[in-house]
Amino acid sequence: MKKVLFFVFLSLACLSASAQALVPVTWTAYGLTFKAPKGILVEEDTEETFLLNNSTFYITVQSLDSDGMTKNDLKSVLKDYANDDGIKDQSAVQEFELPQFFGTYLRGVCETDLCFYACLMTKAAGSGFYVSIIYSKGKETEAEEILKSFTMEE
């Protein structure tokens, strides 16, 4: 019994060591907060773009010209971004909803890395955002957690 418990303990320790701790980060230009790996570096923080990266993630968030954009436009806007960027092996576009956002996303391959491409639109004000999360193999769970963690100051 002791050997089984020891093995379970070691397995859990290895799993927790391989998962990166995610902590809230905020793009102050919009009061947009989402989870990102602890210690990730902010590469750019402007009115138009928020870029973060580390050895396993490259996250881009950009404001969209969302004047007149509707929830129904999100799929085509996302598809245009993915096609323009040459994303290979694109999945079907999926819709999702967060407490403050309507969203769409697709999975694909960005050059040699895996990626999530997404568009978010606030339910209240209609502000739009493009999100790209490029991640290393084996990090899909964390990438999806990042994508689904977006909130905005009210």
C-alpha positions in Angstrom: 0.0 0.0 0.0 2.9 2.4 0.8 4.4 1.8 -2.6 1.1 2.7 -4.3 0.6 5.9 -2.3 4.2 6.9 -3.0 3.7 6.3 -6.7 0.5 8.4 -6.7 2.2 11.1 -4.8 5.1 11.2 -7.3 2.7 11.2 -10.3 0.8 14.2 -8.9 4.0 16.0 -8.1 5.2 15.5 -11.7 1.8 16.7 -13.1 1.8 19.9 -10.9 5.4 20.6 -11.9 4.6 20.4 -15.6 1.6 22.7 -15.4 2.4 26.4 -15.4 0.8 28.5 -12.7 -1.5 31.0 -14.4 -2.0 34.5 -12.8 -4.1 37.5 -13.8 -2.5 40.1 -16.1 -4.2 43.3 -17.2 -4.1 45.3 -20.5 -4.5 48.7 -18.8 -5.6 50.4 -22.0 -8.9 48.6 -21.9 -9.1 47.2 -18.4 -9.0 43.7 -20.0 -7.8 41.0 -17.6 -6.9 37.4 -18.4 -4.8 34.6 -17.0 -1.2 34.1 -18.2 1.7 32.1 -17.1 3.4 33.5 -14.0 6.5 35.5 -14.9 5.5 35.9 -18.6 7.2 39.0 -20.1 5.2 41.9 -21.6 6.8 42.7 -24.9 4.4 45.4 -26.0 1.6 47.4 -24.2 0.0 50.0 -26.4 -3.5 51.2 -27.2 -3.7 48.8 -30.1 -1.7 45.8 -29.0 -0.7 43.8 -25.9 2.0 41.1 -26.5 3.3 38.7 -23.9 5.8 35.8 -24.3 7.9 33.2 -22.5 9.4 29.9 -23.7 6.1 28.1 -24.1 3.5 30.9 -24.9 3.3 33.8 -27.2 0.0 35.8 -26.6 -1.2 38.6 -28.7 -4.3 40.7 -27.9 -5.3 43.5 -30.3 -8.3 45.8 -30.4 -10.5 45.5 -33.4 -12.3 48.2 -35.3 -15.6 46.9 -34.1 -17.8 49.8 -35.1 -20.9 48.2 -36.5 -19.6 44.7 -35.8 -22.2 42.2 -34.5 -21.9 38.8 -32.8 -22.6 37.2 -36.2 -19.6 38.8 -37.7 -17.1 37.2 -35.3 -16.8 33.9 -37.3 -15.9 35.6 -40.6 -13.5 38.1 -38.9 -11.7 35.2 -37.2 -11.5 33.2 -40.4 -10.0 36.2 -42.3 -7.3 36.6 -39.6 -6.4 32.9 -39.7 -6.3 32.8 -43.5 -4.3 36.0 -43.7 -1.7 34.6 -41.3 -1.5 31.3 -43.1 -2.7 29.1 -40.2 -2.5 25.5 -41.3 -4.7 22.6 -40.2 -7.5 24.9 -39.1 -10.3 23.4 -37.0 -13.9 24.4 -37.5 -14.7 27.8 -35.9 -16.3 27.3 -32.5 -18.5 29.7 -30.7 -18.3 30.2 -26.9 -19.6 32.7 -24.4 -18.0 34.2 -21.3 -19.8 36.3 -18.7 -18.8 39.6 -20.5 -18.0 38.4 -24.0 -19.3 36.6 -27.1 -16.4 34.7 -28.7 -15.3 32.4 -31.5 -12.1 30.4 -31.8 -10.3 27.9 -33.9 -7.2 25.8 -33.4 -4.4 25.4 -35.9 -0.7 25.3 -36.6 1.2 28.6 -36.8 4.4 27.8 -38.7 5.6 24.9 -36.4 3.7 25.7 -33.1 0.1 25.1 -32.1 -2.3 28.0 -31.7 -5.7 29.2 -30.7 -7.0 32.1 -32.7 -10.0 33.9 -31.3 -12.2 37.0 -31.6 -14.0 38.4 -28.6 -16.8 41.0 -28.5 -18.1 42.6 -25.3 -21.8 42.0 -24.6 -22.3 45.5 -23.2 -20.4 47.9 -25.4 -19.6 45.9 -28.5 -15.8 46.4 -28.2 -13.9 43.8 -30.1 -10.6 42.0 -29.6 -8.5 39.6 -31.6 -6.6 37.0 -29.5 -3.7 34.7 -30.7 -2.3 32.2 -28.3 0.7 30.3 -29.7 1.8 27.5 -27.5 4.2 24.6 -27.2 3.1 21.0 -27.6 1.4 19.6 -24.5 0.1 23.1 -23.4 -3.3 23.0 -25.0 -5.1 22.9 -21.6 -3.4 26.0 -20.3 -3.9 27.8 -23.7 -7.6 27.1 -23.5 -7.7 28.2 -19.9 -6.0 31.5 -20.9 -8.6 32.0 -23.7 -11.6 31.4 -21.5 -10.3 33.6 -18.6 -11.0 37.0 -20.2 -12.8 39.7 -18.2 -13.2 43.4 -18.5 -13.6 46.2 -15.9 -17.1 47.5 -15.8 
